[in-house]
Amino acid sequence: MASKKRSAAALSEDGELANDEILELHQFVEGCSGYFQCRACRMLPLDLRAFGSISLGRPSVEFVQNHSKICRGEVFCLDHLAKTMKEFIKTETNINSSILLQPRFKVIIREIVAHNEILVEVFTHGVEAVMKKKADADFATPGLWKKLPNKVSYEKVADAFEGFIVTTTDLFGKLGEFTLLLRYLQSICPALSVPAEVLASSAAAKKRAAEDAKNAPPPSSDEESDEE
């Protein structure tokens, strides 16, 4: 189910359903489509809220209580970004969390956040702090969601990415080929829209790579003995 893939959306847990009084106590409100969400953090992009901010039906008491314990209101929750970046790093070689602090990576983030330097720091040093389990209080500024742009140029972000991989890393390829990094960027600013032709080209490249790997001849006995 698609909702389980989102950091903040979840079906109501089993248990006693929350009545209106409990919903009000924990700042949950009902939307026009029958879902419920936390009023305190609802203005933030979904992946920048604490887990459990949305329920697709009337939530249980436990559900709203659990979210209330970790809800940060209008302060970004960076846990999902930290998790996505960790997953991205695992898929690549020769990179680690220090890429977040590299000047050329900050150029990418700068294009995502309309050159707002406070947001650049949050989505680089702030996420790195969470990944290393350091205090992120320096990046806990409420209301920063208002600074996120409503429109982002994919072309400018892709150009910034090319500058990043050419000068600072051993990565090869176009931005559209790095699904996890794209997820990271779109979690920051959902206004980043990937052109359909980029997605199609990326899918075709992945298919060719999978076919090449499948059709590759097994190593010869000489190669095997050399490896030994």
Buried (B, 14 or more C-beta within 10 A) or exposed (E): EEEEEBBBBBBBBEEEBBEEEBBEEBBBEEEEEEBBBBBBBBEBBBBBBBBBBBBBEBBBBBBBBBBBEEBBBBBBBBBBBBBBBBBBBEEBEEBEBEBBEBEBBBBBBBBBBBEBEEBBBBBBBBBBBBBEEEEBEEBBBEEBBEEBBEEBEBEBBBBBBBEBBEEBBEBEEBBBBBBBBBBBBBBBBBBBEBEEEBEEBBEEBEEEEEEEEEEEEEEEEEEEEEEE
